[in-house]
């Protein structure tokens, strides 16, 4: 991967997959790269749909995409071309996304999701 100077690397990792050694090794490699300004680690404690449900004011995940079924949600989500407006419509709050500190393993990693901010233009 090619990085530019002062790159912030965001690592979102699934805590269900117990591969701490791989994560720690990747962090070590990134820390040695002179172009990396900072590394932000965010554990994904729940699945993506659960995290979105927590961060938006919706009753079911399909409300966000108007999908017929939950099974169709991810593919419909990926295809959305009005994602930012949909998230705003449902009061998306980035501070509620991936903010849990309750997971086992990865004991040297702290949740740093608070470092991610979204501006009104959709960029942090």
CORQUICOR-V9859 format. One record per residue. N is the residue number from 0. RES is the residue in one letter. OMEGA is omega in degrees with one decimal (* if undefined). D_CENTER is the distance of its C-alpha to the mean C-alpha in whole Angstrom. Layout:
N_RES_OMEGA_D_CENTER / N_RES_OMEGA_D_CENTER
//
This chain:
0_X_-179.9_20 / 1_X_179.4_21 / 2_X_173.9_20 / 3_X_179.5_22 / 4_X_177.5_23 / 5_X_179.0_21 / 6_X_170.1_17 / 7_X_-179.9_14 / 8_X_177.3_12 / 9_X_178.5_9 / 10_X_174.3_8 / 11_X_-175.1_6 / 12_X_-178.4_8 / 13_X_-177.6_10 / 14_X_176.4_13 / 15_X_-179.6_15 / 16_X_-174.0_16 / 17_X_179.6_18 / 18_X_-177.3_18 / 19_X_-177.2_18 / 20_X_179.2_21 / 21_X_178.9_19 / 22_X_-179.9_16 / 23_X_178.7_18 / 24_X_178.4_20 / 25_X_177.3_18 / 26_X_179.2_17 / 27_X_178.6_21 / 28_X_-179.5_21 / 29_X_179.3_19 / 30_X_-179.9_21 / 31_X_-178.5_24 / 32_X_-176.3_23 / 33_X_-179.7_25 / 34_X_-179.1_22 / 35_X_178.7_19 / 36_X_178.7_19 / 37_X_177.5_16 / 38_X_178.6_14 / 39_X_-179.0_11 / 40_X_180.0_9 / 41_X_177.3_7 / 42_X_173.5_8 / 43_X_-175.5_7 / 44_X_177.3_10 / 45_X_176.2_11 / 46_X_-174.4_10 / 47_X_-179.2_8 / 48_X_178.2_11 / 49_X_178.6_12 / 50_X_177.9_9 / 51_X_178.0_10 / 52_X_-179.7_13 / 53_X_-173.6_13 / 54_X_-178.6_11 / 55_X_175.3_14 / 56_X_178.0_18 / 57_X_-180.0_18 / 58_X_177.1_21 / 59_X_-172.9_19 / 60_X_-178.9_16 / 61_X_175.0_19 / 62_X_-176.4_20 / 63_X_-174.8_17 / 64_X_-173.4_18 / 65_X_177.8_22 / 66_X_178.0_22 / 67_X_-178.4_25 / 68_X_176.6_23 / 69_X_-179.6_20 / 70_X_-179.0_20 / 71_X_-172.0_20 / 72_X_-173.6_17 / 73_X_-179.5_14 / 74_X_177.0_17 / 75_X_179.1_18 / 76_X_-179.6_14 / 77_X_-177.5_14 / 78_X_-175.2_18 / 79_X_175.7_17 / 80_X_178.4_19 / 81_X_-173.7_19 / 82_X_-177.1_15 / 83_X_-179.4_15 / 84_X_177.1_18 / 85_X_179.1_17 / 86_X_178.1_14 / 87_X_179.5_17 / 88_X_-178.0_20 / 89_X_173.5_18 / 90_X_178.3_17 / 91_X_179.1_13 / 92_X_-177.1_12 / 93_X_-179.0_9 / 94_X_179.3_11 / 95_X_-176.3_11 / 96_X_175.4_7 / 97_X_-176.0_6 / 98_X_-177.6_10 / 99_X_173.8_12 / 100_X_-175.8_14 / 101_X_174.7_16 / 102_X_179.7_16 / 103_X_-178.6_18 / 104_X_178.7_19 / 105_X_-172.5_17 / 106_X_179.1_19 / 107_X_-176.2_19 / 108_X_175.7_15 / 109_X_177.7_14 / 110_X_-178.5_11 / 111_X_-178.4_11 / 112_X_179.0_8 / 113_X_180.0_11 / 114_X_-179.1_12 / 115_X_180.0_9 / 116_X_175.9_12 / 117_X_177.1_12 / 118_X_178.7_16 / 119_X_178.5_18 / 120_X_177.2_18 / 121_X_179.5_14 / 122_X_-177.1_14 / 123_X_*_13
//
